């Protein structure tokens, strides 16, 4: 099934670095560096050049970049090649592409 890409309402470019707590609504794409905590009821897209160091809680998480921390998604986590995840993931639906790197625990089902 082909998924519809979410509407992006904010964007952190690859030359962006952010440290702290991030909350937002809608869709956010990060291509830069982030350290801290991310919390949203929306969609988080982690681009290929992104490096996230911290925990994530979102409705939907689409990962092509790198995460060092735990990720919880209320609806879905989709992990694309060449993503690298070092931490636990939890979501009712988890999709992982061939070639993606994942080191941690995985929990699916009703979270």
TAGI-V402188 format. One record per backbone hydrogen bond with DSSP energy under -0.5 kcal/mol. NH is the residue of the N-H (numbers start at 1). CO is the residue of the C=O. If there is no record, write none. Layout:
BEGIN
nh=NH co=CO
nh=NH co=CO
END
This chain:
BEGIN
nh=9 co=7
nh=9 co=27
nh=10 co=27
nh=12 co=29
nh=13 co=11
nh=16 co=13
nh=18 co=33
nh=20 co=35
nh=22 co=37
nh=24 co=39
nh=28 co=43
nh=29 co=10
nh=30 co=45
nh=31 co=12
nh=32 co=12
nh=33 co=16
nh=34 co=51
nh=35 co=18
nh=36 co=53
nh=37 co=20
nh=38 co=55
nh=39 co=22
nh=40 co=57
nh=41 co=24
nh=43 co=26
nh=44 co=60
nh=45 co=28
nh=46 co=44
nh=46 co=62
nh=47 co=30
nh=47 co=45
nh=50 co=47
nh=51 co=32
nh=52 co=66
nh=53 co=34
nh=54 co=52
nh=54 co=68
nh=55 co=36
nh=56 co=70
nh=57 co=38
nh=58 co=72
nh=59 co=42
nh=60 co=42
nh=61 co=76
nh=62 co=44
nh=63 co=61
nh=63 co=78
nh=64 co=46
nh=65 co=46
nh=66 co=50
nh=67 co=84
nh=68 co=52
nh=69 co=67
nh=69 co=86
nh=71 co=88
nh=72 co=56
nh=73 co=90
nh=74 co=58
nh=75 co=59
nh=76 co=59
nh=77 co=93
nh=78 co=61
nh=79 co=95
nh=80 co=63
nh=80 co=78
nh=83 co=80
nh=84 co=65
nh=85 co=101
nh=86 co=67
nh=87 co=85
nh=87 co=103
nh=89 co=105
nh=90 co=71
nh=91 co=107
nh=92 co=73
nh=95 co=77
nh=97 co=79
nh=100 co=97
nh=101 co=83
nh=103 co=85
nh=107 co=89
nh=109 co=91
nh=109 co=92
nh=111 co=109
END
